Amino acid sequence: MKFSIHTGNHFSNPGIADTVRFLKFALQDCGQDARINTGIDPARINLVMEHFVDDASVQRIRAGFDAGARFILIGTEPIINGVFNGGIDAHHAHYSNSDYWRKRYDAFVSMIPFADAIWVLAEGMVADYQALAPNRPVLFLPHGHVQRFEFYRHVPEQDKDIDFYFSGSLTEHRKAVLQALSARYQVIFDHQHTPDYLRFDHLSRSRVCLSLRLSQANVIPSVSRMHFHLQHGNYLLHERYPNRCALDPYVLHIPVEELIESAEAALALPARRETAAGITQRFRAEMPMSRLLPPILDASLARAASRVVSLNLCMP
């Protein structure tokens, strides 16, 4: 099959790079033809990550559908209180913007009739998305191991000069953790617009990487962040979330009240690199996307195939 990963509705923002690469390499690991495009390709199945915040992006999907394009939508945000991210952080400018999240949610709902299937990135999101699309397959897309995903090599442990690394939206909760560590240690924070050449260099020099919750209301972990660190053999401390996910067996879960103490203890471990490398090897062996993705593709495309047959039977 031929696939196109559409980035135009994200304005090709570098913040989605890791997920886009994961999708491309996962498809290629399964022998599929996968490309990345800013536009809609009518000759391919278009994978579109949810992010409809302007009329042009919506119209692009509709025009592509009329031209014969097929779509799989990817739900990236949790549905809370009938909207994306409802009440997840009242103090953050982005996550507290209720008008923005309502518009984004409503636009996504309007796109559902054009989709053959919907994929979500957390098992806990399936039921809410299925309620929105009862006549479409809604499938959990696990973040398993893919080939060719590694973009940097670690410098020797004795040459690492960054104690703690974190990247993501800087909410009040995350800021408090990073500030507490910064008082005594070298801490690097990268935002979503940090270029890869700088981000990858920071990561190669980091002793301990952090995975922190947006806020105490955030119950679904960022599987994309967890996956990236697993693929690269980073030593990761992961703040414990209420909800479970498929990557839980491969990360160290730390309660919020023990974060600082555990982070400091991690710096003293003599075999961090060996521990992280061993976890990555187990992840590679147990969760290859070459095994996990084919059933998802079959279930996603079965409805599309039946729709094509039905249309052909209706033709004179």
VEXMIMI-549800 format. One line per 10 residues: number of its first residue (from 0); their letters; for each residue y, z, x of N, C-alpha, C. Coordinates in nm, 3 decimals. Layout:
BEGIN
NUM	a	Y/Z/X/Y/Z/X/Y/Z/X; ...
This chain:
BEGIN
0	mkfsihtgnh	-0.119/0.000/0.083/0.000/0.000/0.000/0.125/0.000/0.087; 0.233/-0.051/0.029/0.361/-0.056/0.100/0.458/0.044/0.038; 0.517/0.127/0.123/0.609/0.232/0.078/0.744/0.217/0.148; 0.847/0.258/0.077/0.981/0.265/0.134/1.038/0.403/0.105; 1.081/0.473/0.209/1.141/0.606/0.192/1.291/0.585/0.182; 1.346/0.614/0.065/1.486/0.584/0.033/1.575/0.701/0.074; 1.678/0.673/0.154/1.770/0.778/0.198/1.912/0.757/0.147; 1.936/0.649/0.074/2.072/0.618/0.030/2.134/0.722/-0.060; 2.053/0.787/-0.144/2.109/0.888/-0.234/2.145/1.017/-0.160; 2.100/1.030/-0.036/2.142/1.141/0.051/2.250/1.095/0.148
10	fsnpgiadtv	2.296/0.971/0.132/2.397/0.914/0.222/2.349/0.920/0.367; 2.214/0.912/0.381/2.150/0.914/0.513/2.192/1.034/0.597; 2.207/1.148/0.532/2.245/1.273/0.598/2.138/1.314/0.698; 2.178/1.350/0.822/2.077/1.391/0.920/2.002/1.518/0.881; 2.052/1.593/0.783/1.985/1.714/0.740/1.849/1.691/0.678; 1.820/1.568/0.634/1.690/1.538/0.574/1.594/1.473/0.673; 1.635/1.462/0.800/1.558/1.386/0.898/1.414/1.433/0.911; 1.393/1.564/0.917/1.257/1.615/0.939/1.164/1.580/0.823; 1.214/1.590/0.700/1.131/1.557/0.585/1.104/1.408/0.578; 1.204/1.326/0.608/1.186/1.181/0.607/1.081/1.140/0.710
20	rflkfalqdc	1.091/1.196/0.829/0.992/1.163/0.933/0.852/1.210/0.893; 0.846/1.329/0.835/0.716/1.379/0.790/0.653/1.283/0.690; 0.731/1.238/0.591/0.678/1.146/0.490/0.629/1.016/0.553; 0.710/0.961/0.643/0.672/0.834/0.707/0.543/0.849/0.787; 0.536/0.952/0.871/0.419/0.968/0.956/0.295/1.006/0.875; 0.313/1.083/0.767/0.200/1.119/0.682/0.138/0.994/0.620; 0.223/0.906/0.569/0.174/0.781/0.511/0.106/0.694/0.616; 0.166/0.686/0.734/0.107/0.605/0.839/-0.025/0.663/0.888; -0.038/0.795/0.890/-0.164/0.857/0.927/-0.277/0.817/0.832; -0.239/0.782/0.709/-0.338/0.740/0.608/-0.355/0.589/0.604
30	gqdarintgi	-0.298/0.519/0.702/-0.314/0.374/0.709/-0.220/0.297/0.618; -0.117/0.362/0.566/-0.023/0.296/0.476/0.093/0.235/0.555; 0.155/0.135/0.496/0.273/0.070/0.552/0.396/0.144/0.501; 0.465/0.216/0.587/0.578/0.299/0.545/0.702/0.265/0.627; 0.815/0.246/0.556/0.943/0.218/0.620/1.049/0.310/0.562; 1.161/0.318/0.631/1.275/0.397/0.585/1.391/0.303/0.558; 1.450/0.312/0.438/1.559/0.223/0.400/1.669/0.300/0.327; 1.792/0.252/0.340/1.901/0.312/0.263/1.907/0.256/0.122; 1.849/0.138/0.101/1.848/0.076/-0.031/1.711/0.084/-0.096; 1.702/0.035/-0.218/1.576/0.030/-0.291/1.506/-0.101/-0.260
40	dparinlvme	1.377/-0.094/-0.231/1.298/-0.213/-0.201/1.211/-0.246/-0.322; 1.241/-0.354/-0.397/1.163/-0.386/-0.517/1.017/-0.420/-0.488; 0.987/-0.455/-0.364/0.851/-0.495/-0.330/0.764/-0.379/-0.283; 0.821/-0.259/-0.283/0.748/-0.143/-0.233/0.755/-0.027/-0.332; 0.669/0.072/-0.310/0.678/0.198/-0.384/0.782/0.283/-0.312; 0.887/0.318/-0.381/0.999/0.388/-0.320/0.984/0.539/-0.339; 0.981/0.613/-0.226/0.981/0.758/-0.230/1.126/0.805/-0.226; 1.168/0.881/-0.326/1.307/0.922/-0.336/1.314/1.074/-0.349; 1.368/1.139/-0.247/1.390/1.283/-0.255/1.507/1.312/-0.348; 1.489/1.410/-0.435/1.591/1.448/-0.532/1.725/1.476/-0.464
50	hfvddasvqr	1.829/1.409/-0.511/1.968/1.435/-0.469/2.054/1.328/-0.534; 2.078/1.344/-0.664/2.159/1.248/-0.739/2.289/1.318/-0.776; 2.394/1.290/-0.697/2.521/1.359/-0.716/2.636/1.261/-0.739; 2.603/1.131/-0.748/2.706/1.031/-0.772/2.649/0.920/-0.859; 2.734/0.853/-0.931/2.689/0.750/-1.025/2.622/0.633/-0.954; 2.669/0.599/-0.834/2.612/0.485/-0.762/2.464/0.506/-0.730; 2.427/0.629/-0.693/2.287/0.658/-0.662/2.199/0.644/-0.786; 2.250/0.688/-0.899/2.177/0.676/-1.025/2.161/0.530/-1.064; 2.267/0.455/-1.055/2.263/0.313/-1.093/2.171/0.234/-1.000; 2.164/0.274/-0.875/2.078/0.206/-0.779/1.931/0.217/-0.820
60	iragfdagar	1.892/0.334/-0.868/1.754/0.354/-0.914/1.727/0.268/-1.038; 1.818/0.269/-1.131/1.799/0.192/-1.255/1.792/0.043/-1.227; 1.880/-0.006/-1.140/1.879/-0.149/-1.106/1.750/-0.185/-1.033; 1.703/-0.096/-0.945/1.579/-0.122/-0.874/1.460/-0.127/-0.968; 1.458/-0.038/-1.064/1.350/-0.037/-1.163/1.349/-0.168/-1.242; 1.467/-0.213/-1.284/1.476/-0.340/-1.358/1.430/-0.458/-1.274; 1.443/-0.445/-1.140/1.402/-0.552/-1.050/1.254/-0.543/-1.013; 1.185/-0.443/-1.067/1.042/-0.431/-1.042/1.001/-0.324/-0.944; 1.097/-0.247/-0.892/1.064/-0.140/-0.797/0.987/-0.028/-0.866; 0.899/0.036/-0.791/0.826/0.153/-0.839/0.874/0.274/-0.761
70	filigtepii	0.866/0.391/-0.827/0.925/0.511/-0.769/0.832/0.631/-0.777; 0.835/0.711/-0.671/0.782/0.847/-0.674/0.899/0.937/-0.638; 0.934/1.028/-0.729/1.043/1.122/-0.705/0.988/1.248/-0.638; 1.066/1.306/-0.548/1.026/1.427/-0.480/1.124/1.538/-0.516; 1.074/1.639/-0.586/1.157/1.754/-0.623/1.168/1.850/-0.507; 1.289/1.875/-0.462/1.310/1.959/-0.344/1.365/2.097/-0.376; 1.416/2.117/-0.497/1.484/2.242/-0.530/1.409/2.318/-0.640; 1.404/2.451/-0.633/1.342/2.528/-0.741/1.427/2.525/-0.868; 1.361/2.525/-0.982/1.430/2.531/-1.111/1.436/2.677/-1.153; 1.558/2.730/-1.161/1.580/2.871/-1.194/1.680/2.879/-1.308
80	ngvfnggida	1.642/2.945/-1.417/1.730/2.958/-1.533/1.774/2.822/-1.587; 1.679/2.727/-1.588/1.705/2.596/-1.649/1.794/2.505/-1.569; 1.805/2.529/-1.438/1.890/2.445/-1.353/1.840/2.462/-1.210; 1.877/2.370/-1.121/1.840/2.387/-0.982/1.913/2.508/-0.922; 1.836/2.594/-0.855/1.891/2.707/-0.778/1.983/2.798/-0.858; 1.957/2.815/-0.986/2.043/2.897/-1.070/2.046/3.042/-1.026; 2.163/3.091/-0.981/2.180/3.231/-0.943/2.114/3.271/-0.814; 2.083/3.176/-0.727/2.008/3.210/-0.605/2.095/3.281/-0.502; 2.227/3.253/-0.500/2.317/3.322/-0.409/2.459/3.308/-0.463; 2.510/3.415/-0.521/2.643/3.410/-0.585/2.757/3.414/-0.485
90	hhahysnsdy	2.727/3.436/-0.355/2.833/3.452/-0.256/2.848/3.331/-0.164; 2.758/3.234/-0.177/2.764/3.117/-0.090/2.832/3.002/-0.164; 2.928/2.936/-0.097/3.008/2.833/-0.163/2.922/2.723/-0.223; 2.818/2.682/-0.153/2.734/2.573/-0.201/2.638/2.620/-0.311; 2.569/2.729/-0.286/2.465/2.772/-0.380/2.521/2.842/-0.504; 2.648/2.880/-0.501/2.709/2.941/-0.619/2.785/2.838/-0.704; 2.786/2.712/-0.663/2.858/2.607/-0.735/2.775/2.561/-0.855; 2.785/2.632/-0.966/2.699/2.606/-1.082/2.722/2.468/-1.141; 2.845/2.417/-1.140/2.872/2.284/-1.194/2.799/2.176/-1.113; 2.801/2.193/-0.981/2.732/2.098/-0.893/2.583/2.097/-0.921
100	wrkrydafvs	2.519/2.215/-0.929/2.375/2.221/-0.949/2.335/2.173/-1.089; 2.420/2.196/-1.188/2.392/2.145/-1.322/2.396/1.992/-1.323; 2.497/1.934/-1.260/2.507/1.788/-1.254/2.388/1.729/-1.181; 2.350/1.791/-1.072/2.237/1.741/-0.992/2.106/1.751/-1.070; 2.091/1.861/-1.142/1.970/1.879/-1.224/1.964/1.776/-1.337; 2.073/1.761/-1.411/2.076/1.667/-1.523/2.051/1.524/-1.477; 2.107/1.488/-1.362/2.087/1.353/-1.310/1.941/1.331/-1.273; 1.877/1.433/-1.214/1.735/1.419/-1.182/1.652/1.399/-1.308; 1.681/1.477/-1.411/1.607/1.463/-1.537/1.620/1.321/-1.591; 1.737/1.262/-1.577/1.758/1.126/-1.628/1.680/1.022/-1.548
110	mipfadaiwv	1.637/1.057/-1.427/1.560/0.965/-1.342/1.411/0.967/-1.371; 1.363/1.069/-1.439/1.219/1.085/-1.461/1.154/0.964/-1.529; 1.217/0.901/-1.629/1.151/0.786/-1.692/1.122/0.670/-1.597; 1.186/0.666/-1.482/1.164/0.556/-1.388/1.054/0.587/-1.287; 1.000/0.707/-1.290/0.905/0.751/-1.188/0.761/0.733/-1.232; 0.676/0.692/-1.138/0.532/0.691/-1.162/0.474/0.831/-1.146; 0.535/0.910/-1.060/0.486/1.046/-1.035/0.600/1.128/-0.974; 0.581/1.259/-0.973/0.675/1.351/-0.910/0.597/1.440/-0.814; 0.646/1.449/-0.692/0.589/1.540/-0.594/0.684/1.657/-0.574; 0.630/1.776/-0.557/0.712/1.893/-0.527/0.661/1.957/-0.399
120	laegmvadyq	0.748/2.031/-0.332/0.717/2.081/-0.198/0.663/2.223/-0.197; 0.651/2.284/-0.315/0.594/2.419/-0.323/0.505/2.427/-0.447; 0.390/2.490/-0.432/0.297/2.500/-0.545/0.360/2.571/-0.664; 0.447/2.669/-0.636/0.510/2.744/-0.743/0.609/2.664/-0.825; 0.642/2.544/-0.780/0.737/2.460/-0.852/0.670/2.363/-0.948; 0.537/2.350/-0.941/0.468/2.249/-1.019/0.488/2.269/-1.170; 0.470/2.391/-1.218/0.476/2.416/-1.363/0.613/2.383/-1.420; 0.720/2.420/-1.351/0.854/2.393/-1.403/0.884/2.245/-1.406; 0.842/2.172/-1.304/0.866/2.028/-1.303/0.775/1.957/-1.404; 0.653/2.009/-1.421/0.564/1.948/-1.520/0.620/1.962/-1.660
130	alapnrpvlf	0.690/2.073/-1.687/0.753/2.091/-1.817/0.863/1.988/-1.840; 0.927/1.944/-1.733/1.030/1.840/-1.745/0.968/1.703/-1.766; 0.848/1.682/-1.711/0.786/1.549/-1.713/0.642/1.560/-1.760; 0.620/1.594/-1.888/0.484/1.615/-1.936/0.397/1.490/-1.933; 0.459/1.373/-1.926/0.382/1.247/-1.926/0.372/1.183/-1.789; 0.402/1.260/-1.685/0.394/1.209/-1.549/0.309/1.304/-1.465; 0.236/1.250/-1.367/0.167/1.340/-1.274/0.270/1.418/-1.191; 0.260/1.548/-1.190/0.344/1.632/-1.104/0.250/1.699/-1.005; 0.269/1.668/-0.877/0.171/1.704/-0.776/0.236/1.781/-0.661; 0.166/1.880/-0.612/0.211/1.955/-0.496/0.181/1.876/-0.370
140	lphghvqrfe	0.283/1.853/-0.288/0.267/1.782/-0.162/0.265/1.883/-0.048; 0.148/1.914/0.007/0.143/2.010/0.118/0.200/1.948/0.245; 0.257/2.033/0.329/0.307/1.988/0.458/0.198/2.012/0.563; 0.107/1.915/0.575/0.003/1.926/0.675/0.045/1.864/0.808; -0.046/1.865/0.902/-0.017/1.812/1.034/-0.013/1.659/1.033; 0.086/1.601/1.102/0.096/1.456/1.116/0.105/1.421/1.264; 0.064/1.300/1.296/0.074/1.251/1.433/0.217/1.204/1.462; 0.253/1.202/1.591/0.380/1.145/1.639/0.503/1.222/1.593; 0.489/1.347/1.550/0.601/1.424/1.497/0.674/1.503/1.605; 0.614/1.519/1.722/0.675/1.604/1.824/0.789/1.529/1.893
150	fyrhvpeqdk	0.908/1.592/1.898/1.027/1.525/1.949/1.082/1.589/2.076; 1.020/1.695/2.125/1.065/1.756/2.249/0.949/1.838/2.308; 0.962/1.871/2.434/0.866/1.959/2.501/0.936/2.087/2.542; 0.863/2.195/2.537/0.919/2.324/2.578/0.941/2.327/2.729; 1.053/2.384/2.769/1.073/2.409/2.912/0.982/2.527/2.949; 0.950/2.544/3.076/0.868/2.659/3.116/0.927/2.790/3.066; 0.842/2.882/3.029/0.887/3.007/2.968/0.991/3.079/3.053; 0.973/3.076/3.183/1.066/3.147/3.271/1.204/3.081/3.275; 1.213/2.956/3.227/1.341/2.885/3.227/1.412/2.888/3.092; 1.350/2.947/2.993/1.413/2.954/2.861/1.530/3.052/2.865
160	didfyfsgsl	1.643/3.010/2.809/1.763/3.094/2.814/1.820/3.127/2.677; 1.747/3.093/2.570/1.789/3.125/2.433/1.686/3.221/2.375; 1.732/3.338/2.334/1.639/3.439/2.282/1.591/3.405/2.142; 1.688/3.375/2.051/1.653/3.350/1.910/1.724/3.224/1.861; 1.652/3.148/1.780/1.706/3.023/1.726/1.688/3.021/1.574; 1.792/2.973/1.505/1.781/2.951/1.361/1.866/2.830/1.322; 1.817/2.753/1.226/1.896/2.643/1.169/1.880/2.645/1.018; 1.989/2.611/0.947/1.988/2.611/0.800/2.125/2.651/0.747; 2.133/2.666/0.616/2.259/2.710/0.554/2.285/2.855/0.592; 2.410/2.884/0.630/2.443/3.019/0.677/2.491/3.105/0.561
170	tehrkavlqa	2.397/3.167/0.490/2.430/3.256/0.380/2.461/3.396/0.434; 2.509/3.484/0.346/2.545/3.619/0.389/2.425/3.694/0.447; 2.310/3.679/0.384/2.190/3.748/0.433/2.154/3.700/0.573; 2.151/3.570/0.592/2.115/3.516/0.722/2.219/3.552/0.828; 2.345/3.548/0.788/2.452/3.583/0.882/2.436/3.727/0.931; 2.400/3.818/0.842/2.384/3.959/0.881/2.273/3.975/0.984; 2.161/3.904/0.966/2.050/3.913/1.062/2.092/3.857/1.197; 2.153/3.739/1.196/2.191/3.674/1.321/2.299/3.752/1.395; 2.392/3.810/1.322/2.496/3.891/1.387/2.438/4.015/1.451; 2.341/4.077/1.384/2.279/4.197/1.440/2.207/4.164/1.572
180	lsaryqvifd	2.140/4.051/1.576/2.070/4.010/1.698/2.169/3.965/1.807; 2.278/3.901/1.765/2.376/3.850/1.861/2.445/3.960/1.941; 2.443/4.082/1.889/2.507/4.193/1.960/2.440/4.222/2.093; 2.311/4.186/2.104/2.238/4.220/2.227/2.168/4.100/2.292; 2.156/3.988/2.216/2.075/3.877/2.265/2.149/3.744/2.252; 2.096/3.643/2.322/2.150/3.508/2.311/2.091/3.441/2.187; 2.175/3.416/2.088/2.131/3.360/1.960/2.201/3.227/1.938; 2.125/3.126/1.898/2.180/2.994/1.868/2.156/2.963/1.721; 2.263/2.919/1.653/2.253/2.873/1.514/2.297/2.727/1.508; 2.212/2.641/1.450/2.245/2.500/1.428/2.256/2.474/1.279
190	hqhtpdylrf	2.363/2.405/1.237/2.379/2.369/1.096/2.319/2.231/1.071; 2.324/2.186/0.945/2.254/2.063/0.906/2.312/1.937/0.970; 2.434/1.944/1.021/2.495/1.826/1.083/2.485/1.828/1.235; 2.416/1.926/1.292/2.395/1.929/1.436/2.312/1.807/1.477; 2.357/1.729/1.574/2.280/1.611/1.614/2.147/1.649/1.677; 2.048/1.562/1.662/1.915/1.593/1.711/1.911/1.615/1.862; 1.992/1.542/1.939/1.985/1.560/2.084/2.021/1.704/2.122; 2.112/1.766/2.047/2.149/1.904/2.075/2.047/2.001/2.016; 2.006/1.975/1.892/1.908/2.062/1.825/1.778/2.070/1.904; 1.727/1.955/1.947/1.599/1.953/2.018/1.610/2.022/2.154
200	dhlsrsrvcl	1.724/2.008/2.220/1.740/2.076/2.348/1.744/2.228/2.328; 1.816/2.271/2.222/1.818/2.415/2.191/1.677/2.467/2.166; 1.601/2.394/2.087/1.467/2.439/2.052/1.375/2.446/2.173; 1.387/2.350/2.263/1.301/2.349/2.381/1.326/2.469/2.470; 1.444/2.529/2.458/1.484/2.642/2.544/1.474/2.777/2.474; 1.424/2.778/2.349/1.424/2.900/2.268/1.293/2.976/2.282; 1.306/3.107/2.296/1.188/3.193/2.307/1.126/3.221/2.170; 1.211/3.258/2.073/1.164/3.294/1.939/1.248/3.221/1.835; 1.182/3.158/1.739/1.250/3.091/1.629/1.237/3.175/1.502; 1.337/3.165/1.416/1.343/3.247/1.296/1.337/3.161/1.170
210	slrlsqanvi	1.270/3.212/1.069/1.269/3.153/0.936/1.316/3.261/0.840; 1.439/3.247/0.789/1.504/3.353/0.711/1.530/3.307/0.568; 1.517/3.398/0.473/1.543/3.367/0.333/1.692/3.341/0.311; 1.722/3.256/0.212/1.861/3.234/0.174/1.926/3.364/0.129; 1.855/3.435/0.042/1.902/3.561/-0.014/1.780/3.634/-0.069; 1.800/3.753/-0.119/1.688/3.827/-0.176/1.640/3.765/-0.307; 1.720/3.677/-0.366/1.678/3.606/-0.487/1.595/3.483/-0.457; 1.586/3.446/-0.329/1.512/3.327/-0.287/1.364/3.364/-0.271; 1.279/3.311/-0.359/1.138/3.352/-0.358/1.045/3.242/-0.305; 1.095/3.118/-0.292/1.012/3.006/-0.248/1.048/2.972/-0.103
220	psvsrmhfhl	0.953/2.981/-0.010/0.985/2.957/0.131/1.016/2.811/0.160; 1.088/2.788/0.268/1.118/2.653/0.313/0.999/2.599/0.392; 0.914/2.522/0.325/0.796/2.468/0.393/0.836/2.366/0.499; 0.947/2.297/0.479/0.991/2.199/0.579/1.022/2.268/0.711; 1.090/2.382/0.704/1.122/2.456/0.827/0.994/2.509/0.892; 0.906/2.569/0.812/0.781/2.621/0.866/0.700/2.510/0.932; 0.693/2.395/0.864/0.616/2.282/0.915/0.670/2.234/1.049; 0.802/2.220/1.059/0.863/2.172/1.183/0.825/2.262/1.300; 0.834/2.392/1.281/0.803/2.484/1.390/0.655/2.482/1.425; 0.569/2.467/1.325/0.425/2.459/1.351/0.391/2.333/1.431
230	qhgnyllher	0.451/2.222/1.393/0.423/2.096/1.462/0.460/2.104/1.611; 0.564/2.180/1.643/0.614/2.185/1.780/0.565/2.306/1.858; 0.479/2.386/1.799/0.426/2.501/1.872/0.530/2.605/1.904; 0.632/2.619/1.816/0.734/2.721/1.837/0.680/2.857/1.795; 0.722/2.960/1.866/0.687/3.096/1.824/0.782/3.134/1.710; 0.726/3.152/1.591/0.808/3.167/1.470/0.787/3.303/1.405; 0.900/3.370/1.376/0.900/3.490/1.292/0.952/3.448/1.155; 0.873/3.473/1.053/0.902/3.424/0.918/0.925/3.543/0.824; 1.045/3.552/0.770/1.073/3.660/0.676/0.984/3.645/0.553; 0.921/3.753/0.514/0.824/3.749/0.403/0.892/3.713/0.271
240	ypnrcaldpy	0.831/3.618/0.200/0.877/3.574/0.068/0.784/3.629/-0.039; 0.834/3.651/-0.162/0.746/3.696/-0.270/0.638/3.593/-0.303; 0.673/3.465/-0.301/0.577/3.360/-0.336/0.498/3.317/-0.213; 0.375/3.281/-0.236/0.289/3.234/-0.129/0.302/3.083/-0.112; 0.258/3.031/0.003/0.256/2.886/0.022/0.139/2.850/0.113; 0.110/2.719/0.121/-0.008/2.672/0.193/0.000/2.697/0.342; 0.119/2.718/0.396/0.134/2.739/0.540/0.130/2.887/0.580; 0.114/2.973/0.483/0.115/3.117/0.512/0.015/3.160/0.619; -0.108/3.103/0.624/-0.204/3.148/0.725/-0.162/3.118/0.869; -0.056/3.039/0.886/-0.020/2.995/1.021/0.112/3.055/1.070
250	vlhipveeli	0.171/3.148/0.995/0.297/3.208/1.037/0.287/3.361/1.034; 0.379/3.425/1.107/0.385/3.572/1.112/0.485/3.619/1.007; 0.437/3.689/0.904/0.522/3.733/0.793/0.580/3.871/0.824; 0.713/3.880/0.819/0.780/4.005/0.853/0.863/4.054/0.733; 0.845/4.178/0.686/0.932/4.231/0.580/1.076/4.239/0.629; 1.171/4.223/0.537/1.312/4.218/0.576/1.355/4.343/0.651; 1.302/4.458/0.614/1.343/4.582/0.680/1.289/4.594/0.822; 1.196/4.506/0.861/1.139/4.511/0.996/1.181/4.392/1.081; 1.274/4.309/1.030/1.308/4.185/1.100/1.362/4.210/1.241; 1.460/4.295/1.253/1.524/4.317/1.383/1.426/4.378/1.481
260	esaeaalalp	1.354/4.479/1.437/1.257/4.546/1.524/1.148/4.448/1.570; 1.098/4.364/1.476/0.993/4.268/1.510/1.045/4.160/1.602; 1.170/4.118/1.581/1.229/4.016/1.667/1.241/4.067/1.810; 1.286/4.189/1.825/1.298/4.247/1.959/1.162/4.262/2.025; 1.062/4.302/1.946/0.928/4.317/2.002/0.870/4.183/2.045; 0.904/4.077/1.973/0.852/3.944/2.007/0.899/3.898/2.144; 1.019/3.938/2.183/1.070/3.899/2.314/0.988/3.961/2.427; 0.924/4.072/2.400/0.848/4.144/2.504/0.703/4.096/2.514; 0.660/4.010/2.422/0.521/3.965/2.425/0.496/3.877/2.547; 0.389/3.900/2.620/0.364/3.824/2.743/0.301/3.686/2.718
270	arretaagit	0.247/3.663/2.600/0.172/3.538/2.576/0.224/3.465/2.451; 0.354/3.460/2.435/0.411/3.392/2.317/0.371/3.245/2.311; 0.384/3.174/2.423/0.355/3.031/2.424/0.209/3.007/2.389; 0.119/3.084/2.449/-0.024/3.066/2.423/-0.056/3.094/2.277; 0.005/3.199/2.222/-0.019/3.233/2.081/0.029/3.121/1.989; 0.150/3.073/2.013/0.206/2.967/1.928/0.125/2.838/1.941; 0.084/2.803/2.063/0.006/2.680/2.084/-0.129/2.690/2.014; -0.190/2.808/2.016/-0.318/2.826/1.948/-0.307/2.810/1.797; -0.198/2.862/1.740/-0.176/2.846/1.596/-0.157/2.700/1.561; -0.082/2.627/1.643/-0.059/2.485/1.617/-0.189/2.406/1.625
280	qrfraempms	-0.275/2.438/1.720/-0.404/2.370/1.731/-0.490/2.394/1.607; -0.489/2.516/1.556/-0.565/2.546/1.435/-0.507/2.473/1.314; -0.375/2.468/1.305/-0.307/2.395/1.197/-0.345/2.247/1.202; -0.346/2.188/1.321/-0.381/2.047/1.335/-0.523/2.020/1.288; -0.614/2.111/1.320/-0.755/2.091/1.286/-0.782/2.113/1.137; -0.710/2.208/1.076/-0.743/2.249/0.940/-0.662/2.178/0.832; -0.544/2.124/0.866/-0.458/2.066/0.763/-0.404/1.928/0.803; -0.490/1.833/0.837/-0.438/1.699/0.869/-0.395/1.625/0.742; -0.279/1.562/0.744/-0.234/1.487/0.628/-0.322/1.366/0.602; -0.393/1.319/0.701/-0.486/1.208/0.679/-0.595/1.245/0.580
290	rllppildas	-0.621/1.375/0.562/-0.718/1.422/0.463/-0.649/1.470/0.335; -0.530/1.531/0.348/-0.464/1.592/0.232/-0.391/1.491/0.144; -0.337/1.385/0.203/-0.252/1.295/0.126/-0.326/1.194/0.038; -0.440/1.136/0.080/-0.503/1.033/-0.003/-0.530/1.073/-0.148; -0.581/1.194/-0.180/-0.599/1.228/-0.322/-0.468/1.232/-0.400; -0.360/1.271/-0.333/-0.229/1.275/-0.398/-0.182/1.134/-0.428; -0.202/1.043/-0.334/-0.166/0.903/-0.357/-0.247/0.844/-0.472; -0.378/0.872/-0.475/-0.463/0.820/-0.582/-0.415/0.868/-0.718; -0.386/0.997/-0.730/-0.341/1.051/-0.858/-0.204/0.999/-0.896; -0.118/0.974/-0.798/0.017/0.926/-0.825/0.017/0.782/-0.872
300	laraasrvvs	-0.069/0.701/-0.814/-0.066/0.558/-0.840/-0.158/0.516/-0.953; -0.243/0.607/-1.002/-0.333/0.572/-1.112/-0.255/0.537/-1.237; -0.151/0.615/-1.269/-0.070/0.586/-1.387/0.003/0.454/-1.370; 0.054/0.428/-1.249/0.126/0.304/-1.225/0.035/0.184/-1.244; -0.091/0.196/-1.195/-0.185/0.085/-1.209/-0.216/0.058/-1.355; -0.234/0.165/-1.435/-0.263/0.147/-1.576/-0.145/0.085/-1.649; -0.022/0.119/-1.603/0.096/0.061/-1.667/0.106/-0.088/-1.640; 0.069/-0.129/-1.517/0.073/-0.271/-1.483/-0.030/-0.347/-1.565; -0.150/-0.291/-1.579/-0.255/-0.356/-1.659/-0.209/-0.370/-1.803; -0.148/-0.264/-1.858/-0.100/-0.268/-1.996/0.005/-0.376/-2.016
310	lnlcmp	0.096/-0.387/-1.920/0.200/-0.489/-1.931/0.140/-0.629/-1.925; 0.040/-0.646/-1.838/-0.025/-0.779/-1.827/-0.096/-0.817/-1.955; -0.159/-0.717/-2.019/-0.231/-0.747/-2.143/-0.136/-0.785/-2.256; -0.013/-0.736/-2.247/0.086/-0.767/-2.351/0.153/-0.902/-2.333; 0.134/-0.963/-2.217/0.200/-1.091/-2.190/0.128/-1.204/-2.263; 0.204/-1.303/-2.316/0.141/-1.415/-2.388/0.063/-1.504/-2.293
